[in-house]
Amino acid sequence: MAEGLTKHPILAYFTFVLPAILLVLELMVGTNVVILALTLLWFGVAFGVLYLPLVGDNGSKA
C-alpha cells in the first residue's frame, strides 16, 4: 500500500495530514476529550490498515 500512497496523494492527505491538522487545532482550542480520542483512533486505524500489513513477521517489508 505504500506505493498506493505515492500514486494517490489525496489518500495520504486524508489519512495522515488532515487528522494531524485537526489534532493540533483541537489541542489549541481545548476541545472535548472524546473528539481528541476519535482523532487518535483515526491515526491508529490508518496506521494499522496502511502500514502494518507491509511489515512481515521478521521486520522486513513484504
C-alpha positions in Angstrom: 0.0 0.0 0.0 3.0 2.3 0.3 3.1 2.5 -3.5 -0.5 3.4 -3.4 0.1 6.3 -1.1 2.6 7.9 -3.5 0.3 7.3 -6.5 -2.7 8.8 -4.7 -1.5 11.8 -2.6 -5.1 12.6 -1.6 -5.2 9.2 0.3 -2.1 10.2 2.3 -3.7 13.6 2.9 -6.9 12.2 4.3 -5.2 9.5 6.4 -2.3 11.4 7.9 -2.2 15.1 7.2 -5.8 16.0 7.9 -6.0 14.3 11.3 -2.7 15.8 12.3 -4.0 19.3 11.5 -7.2 18.5 13.3 -5.3 17.3 16.3 -3.2 20.4 16.5 -6.3 22.6 16.2 -8.1 20.6 18.8 -5.2 21.0 21.3 -5.0 24.7 20.6 -8.8 25.3 21.1 -9.2 22.9 24.0 -11.8 20.7 22.6 -13.6 17.7 24.2 -11.6 14.6 25.2 -13.9 12.4 23.1 -13.0 14.3 19.9 -9.3 14.0 20.7 -9.7 10.3 21.3 -11.5 9.9 18.0 -8.7 11.7 16.1 -6.1 9.5 17.8 -8.2 6.5 16.8 -8.3 7.7 13.2 -4.4 7.8 13.3 -4.3 4.3 14.8 -6.7 2.7 12.3 -4.9 4.4 9.3 -1.5 3.2 10.6 -2.9 -0.3 11.1 -4.5 -0.5 7.7 -1.9 1.2 5.6 1.5 0.4 7.2 1.3 -2.7 9.3 0.3 -5.1 6.5 3.6 -4.1 4.7 5.8 -5.4 7.5 6.4 -9.1 7.6 7.0 -11.2 10.7 10.7 -10.7 10.7 10.5 -7.0 10.3 11.3 -6.8 6.6 8.9 -5.3 4.2 6.8 -7.8 2.3 
